[in-house]
Amino acid sequence: MSRILYSQSNAFGQITKTSINSIITAKLNFSRLVPVLNAMVVIPGDYSGIEAQLGIVAGQGQAFYNTIVGMQTAINAVVGLDTLDIGN
């Protein structure tokens, strides 16, 4: 897929650049975070390791895990993200 170039010479272009770069950074961070969270769930359905490591209130570990995995899934589903990471 070819690159989609956009101008960064105005405020809108700068906001676009910042937003895209934030999503790209989040995508990278989630690709590192999710495997670590998966390793913390030693027994399927037991999220107490996540709760202990991250100081999450007991019983909220699964909701936290599901939210993080859901965000990763959503970011990974962004079509064409790799074509927008360059501006001029």
ZIPEWO-V405396 format. One record per run of one state. SS is the DSSP state (@ for helix, = for strand, . for the rest). FROM is the first residue (numbers start at 1). TO is the last residue. If there is no record, write none. Layout:
ss:SS from:FROM to:TO
ss:SS from:FROM to:TO
This chain:
ss:. from:1 to:10
ss:@ from:11 to:40
ss:. from:41 to:47
ss:@ from:48 to:54
ss:. from:55 to:60
ss:@ from:61 to:76
ss:. from:77 to:80
ss:@ from:81 to:83
ss:. from:84 to:88
